[in-house]
Amino acid sequence: MFRGSSYHTLDEKGRIIIPARFRTLIRQSGDDRTMLSRMDRCLVAYPMEEWSKIETRILSLAEKSESMRRFRRVFIGGAFECVCDRQERIVIPPTLRQYAELNREIVLVGVLDHFEIWSRDNWDGENRLMENDMLKEEVRGEISKLGL
């Protein structure tokens, strides 16, 4: 599982180094490709095996609402396949960099079956939102169901 977070820099060509602990998980299925897409003002990165499961679930949905069609169009249509180069870097396409507001300082965050790529500013904002959420009784109740 992808866990933890780490701070990195995006180079002038839009490349980032994937941490070794994440590369190991990506390659476990025998495929070194990663699929990137967009969600929640960050990028989501899935190993190909997990991405295939997502595509299968999306195809099997009976729901054909306008919002689901729009989601499929943007999430799947805006996805990019990335392969690590010899220096263990991937190139983040310009459209995805723009969407996630990625500049120089970025944060890679493990989220179990995938990892996310955040701009440092957006990540700091996400943490502030979580702190505010923790003040709400219903949020604390949901988290307590986890036994935490």
C-alpha positions in Angstrom: 0.0 0.0 0.0 1.1 3.6 -0.7 1.6 5.3 2.7 3.3 8.5 3.9 4.1 11.8 2.3 7.3 13.4 1.0 8.3 16.8 -0.3 9.9 17.1 -3.7 10.6 19.5 -6.5 9.3 19.7 -10.0 12.0 20.4 -12.5 11.7 22.9 -15.3 10.6 20.2 -17.7 7.8 19.0 -15.4 9.6 15.9 -14.1 9.5 14.5 -10.6 11.4 11.6 -9.0 9.1 8.9 -7.7 10.3 7.8 -4.3 11.8 4.3 -4.1 9.1 3.0 -1.8 6.4 4.0 -4.4 8.4 2.7 -7.3 8.6 -0.7 -5.6 4.8 -0.8 -5.3 4.3 0.3 -8.9 6.5 -2.4 -10.2 5.1 -5.3 -8.1 2.6 -6.2 -10.8 5.4 -6.4 -13.4 4.5 -3.1 -15.1 6.5 0.2 -14.5 3.8 2.5 -15.9 1.7 4.8 -13.9 -1.6 6.4 -14.9 -2.2 10.0 -13.8 -5.5 11.8 -13.7 -7.0 14.7 -11.9 -9.3 15.1 -8.9 -9.8 17.5 -6.0 -7.1 20.0 -7.3 -4.4 17.4 -7.2 -3.2 14.5 -9.4 -4.0 10.9 -8.7 -1.4 8.3 -9.7 -2.3 4.6 -10.0 -0.2 1.6 -11.0 -1.6 0.1 -14.2 -3.1 -2.9 -12.4 -5.2 -0.6 -10.1 -6.1 1.7 -13.0 -7.4 -1.3 -15.0 -9.7 -2.1 -12.0 -11.0 1.5 -12.0 -11.8 1.4 -15.7 -13.6 -1.9 -15.3 -15.7 -0.5 -12.4 -16.5 2.6 -14.4 -17.6 0.5 -17.4 -19.8 -1.7 -15.3 -21.7 1.1 -13.7 -25.4 1.1 -14.7 -25.6 4.8 -13.8 -25.5 6.8 -17.0 -26.4 10.2 -15.6 -25.1 13.4 -17.1 -22.7 13.9 -14.1 -21.3 10.4 -14.4 -20.8 10.8 -18.2 -19.0 14.1 -17.4 -16.9 12.4 -14.7 -15.9 9.6 -17.1 -15.1 12.2 -19.8 -12.8 14.3 -17.6 -11.3 11.6 -15.4 -10.6 9.0 -18.1 -10.3 11.4 -21.0 -7.8 13.5 -19.1 -5.6 10.6 -18.0 -2.0 10.1 -19.1 0.2 7.1 -19.0 3.7 7.8 -17.5 6.8 5.7 -17.6 9.8 6.2 -15.4 13.0 7.2 -17.2 16.5 6.0 -16.3 16.7 8.6 -13.4 13.4 7.2 -12.0 11.4 10.3 -13.0 8.1 10.8 -14.7 7.0 13.7 -16.8 3.8 15.4 -15.7 2.0 16.7 -18.8 1.4 20.5 -18.9 -2.4 20.2 -18.7 -2.2 18.2 -15.5 0.4 20.5 -14.0 -1.9 23.5 -14.7 -4.9 21.8 -13.2 -3.1 20.9 -10.0 -1.3 24.2 -9.9 2.0 22.4 -9.7 5.0 24.8 -9.6 8.3 23.9 -8.0 7.4 22.6 -4.6 5.2 19.5 -4.6 4.1 16.8 -2.1 3.6 13.1 -2.9 1.0 11.5 -0.6 0.4 7.8 -0.3 -3.3 7.0 -0.2 -3.3 3.1 0.1 -4.1 1.9 -3.5 -2.7 5.1 -5.2 -0.7 8.2 -4.5 -1.5 11.8 -5.0 0.7 14.7 -6.3 -0.1 18.1 -4.7 1.3 21.5 -5.0 2.8 22.5 -1.6 0.3 25.3 -1.3 -2.8 23.2 -2.1 -1.5 20.4 0.3 -1.1 22.9 3.1 -4.7 24.1 2.4 -6.0 20.5 2.4 -4.4 20.0 5.9 -6.1 23.2 7.1 -9.4 21.9 5.8 -8.9 18.6 7.7 -8.1 20.5 10.9 -11.4 22.4 10.5 -13.3 19.2 9.7 -11.9 17.6 12.9 -13.8 20.3 14.9 -17.1 18.9 13.6 -18.9 16.2 15.6 -20.1 14.3 12.6 -16.5 14.0 11.2 -15.1 12.9 14.5 -17.9 10.3 14.6 -17.0 8.9 11.2 -13.4 8.6 12.2 -14.2 7.0 15.5 -15.9 4.2 13.5 -12.4 3.2 12.4 -11.4 2.6 16.0 -9.1 5.6 16.1 
